[in-house]
Amino acid sequence: MAKKTVSATNGTSAGGPLAELKELYKFMTEGGLQALELDRKDFRVRLVRKSAPSVPVAVPVYAGAAPAGYAPAAAPAAGAPPAAAPAGAPANVSIIKSPMMGVFYRAASPSSPPFAKEGDMVKPGDVICLIEAMKVFNDVKSEVSGKIVKVLLDNGKPVKVGQDIFWVERA
């Protein structure tokens, strides 16, 4: 079976390969991915962003108070102290946000216990969940010490970059 490699120069029809490439590139950039590979029966493409090599690290992001009708805000500068707790939460709560787009999993497998559940104590470096992106499972680690007071997502649900996933009451 012959495979075609499609480039931007040979995809000329509207809604054809060029439109699909643009959609794949948008998905890649919005998800913070450095490379994306798609292999179908008659279509194979690999997109790689040119940038300095970096080691993927799951980093929770802290947000400010969450007013009614909350929409995710831009992440504060690195090293910034945790902001005020969201509405309805104790004052000393840190929000752990998703570092990437993908599928949220609380455990390594359906038969495994969750990495972290409400009431568990966590410390910096503890794995608290997994996010699957492009068939790769990425650990999300806590950057604060404290007690998990709320898990905000259900297992197997899609998650966006910057979406709240845990509330942690700082110790």
Stockholm file with secondary structure:
# STOCKHOLM 1.0

chainA/1-171         MAKKTVSATNGTSAGGPLAELKELYKFMTEGGLQALELDRKDFRVRLVRKSAPSVPVAVPVYAGAAPAGYAPAAAPAAGAPPAAAPAGAPANVSIIKSPMMGVFYRAASPSSPPFAKEGDMVKPGDVICLIEAMKVFNDVKSEVSGKIVKVLLDNGKPVKVGQDIFWVERA
#=GR chainA/1-171 SS CCCCBCCTTTCCSTTSHHHHHHHHHHHHHHTTCSEEEEECSSCEEEEECCSCCCCCCCCCCCCCCCCTTCCCCCCCCTTCCCCCCCTTSCTTEEEEECSSSEEEESSSSTTSCCSCCTTCEECTTCEEEEEEETTEEEEEECCSCEEEEEECSCTTCEECTTCEEEEEEEC
#=GC SS_cons         CCCCBCCTTTCCSTTSHHHHHHHHHHHHHHTTCSEEEEECSSCEEEEECCSCCCCCCCCCCCCCCCCTTCCCCCCCCTTCCCCCCCTTSCTTEEEEECSSSEEEESSSSTTSCCSCCTTCEECTTCEEEEEEETTEEEEEECCSCEEEEEECSCTTCEECTTCEEEEEEEC
//
